Amino acid sequence: MIPKSKDTHIRVLSWNLRFQGFGKRIDAITSAIGIVHADVLTFQEVPEKHSKDFFARLEKIGYCHCHYAWKGTRFDSGKWIRHGVLIAAKYRLEVMGKWIDQAKFPDLFAHVKIFTPNFPEGIEFVTAHIPNGSGYGWIKVEHFRILSQALIESPDSPRVLTGDFNEPQAFLSSGQIVSFRSKIKDNGGVNISGIYSKNTPEGIPQQKAEWGRSVRDVLSHHAHGMKHVYEQIHGMQPTPVTHLVGGTGERCFDHGFTSHHCKVIDSGYHHEWRRSGFSDHSALWFEIRPQPPPPMILWDEK
């Protein structure tokens, strides 16, 4: 069992709850959440059908401040999306994120500022559920681009990003992040050539290389400066399996990142929750505390 977080730390739990069959698993899910004593929860695939019941359960275990991003956005078919992302906290929060309105599915992004004892001026939390590429095609790329731009343009202030990103295809031992629509060759190289046309703007084919670039602009820290919470403690080799595509394909889709205002104390995944059938994703947990950031630019001329 993970101990309760210290007053100087913030414990975060991020989890894709899988909206299909959620009502049958809500007791087990709520019980698991209560055990870990997180300060902030960031969830994906919270079903609108069970949202009021779920929020009431969360309030009973201390999460009195919630932002649920579901808007009932309609697909091109006319059907409406049945789930959204949620951020819940034990502390006061303010809703942010005007940039989210650009997204095809704004229900899949949430952005808040949470005021905790150790971050009295607030720490921002962004959570995302990026649509899968097999079903939504280039819409996935567009969502990555919107998120990447929001992160890059954000001020230098405390920030956490979590979510189910449906990427990457693999983390290579070389350190490369390989997206889908790329092919890992036998010699270790990666083929990124070719074009892609599913759900592209105005039906105009796009370069597959742009798919990978959009993914790396979020999952690699070089674009926005936020580092992977699991990688900082454990590295990515071997890569943790957080989801099985089709029940067999091993993937790591569930990630968390922190700005340099945060020191990651520890991190890990609750794989046992996935194996027990609470969801088809492992839950990510991590603990952070504030740390003074260095100056924005440092030069060393010798």
Phi, psi and omega in degrees: 000137179280131180292162176297147180289149178283161183299330182276355183248160170241126176258131184241140175235124179237135189200132168275116189272355181057104188288333179293126178073016184300321183301328180283342184249002188297326178295312181295320180296313181297320178297317179296318179299318182295333183288326190274348174057044177288154175270327182228135177245134173231115187239148173243156180059047173274115186288135178300325183302324184249012188296315183296318177298316182294317180298320179296320178294318179296321180298324180295333180255019168108358182262086187268354183238117186225148169228116181251124190271359183298132179236354184073032179302140182264141172286170177299335179287345183102343177286152181257151180294139188259004182210165178209175178269159184221137168240125180232144184214161175273357183236164181301142177225156175238135181281134178234192168094050174298334180299337184295333182298342179287341188285147174301320179235085180295345177297344188258011175228144171219145183215119180223166168243130183246134183256105182250165179302325182269349171233070186296335176275355176104148173230130183278142173235129174239131173233147187220146168235098183283129180301148178288149183284330182296326181265328190244354174058229187293345175302326176300314179298317180299322177293319176300317182295319179297316180294315180301315180297319179298320181291315182295322184276356182289150177293164180281088182214164183302133186205145176230137175238132176223169172153178170257112188258357182050032178203159002266182171292319181196152165258114181279155179295341176288345184103353179289145172256117184254119180276171168292166187067015171238154181238124177279120184273163182299330182274004179095351175284169181235125179271117181243011183278165178113174180238162183222141187227359183285121178059030177280158181302123179057022178072012181279122180303144181240156178287133177300331179301330180291331176300307181298322180296320180294323178293312181294332178293348175250314186278344175260137185286348185292337180282317188236355175084359181266133186255150184292126186291326179285316182298324181298329183263318190244345192075174182249012176235116358289156182278128178294139178268115181251352182199145176247114179284122182066017178084351184228329185283113184286129181216155171238096185255346191254116191226160173219146182221149177228150175284171184285004173278354186239135173260122178279119181275316180197163180199162178178182179236144172269079179292332182296332178292321177292315182293334178275357177087012178294328177201173174264010176236146170284149178269136176266134173233149174202158182234132183229160171221159179289148172218148181290127179282153175286171174304154184300319181229130177234131176245151176224096179259116182244000000 
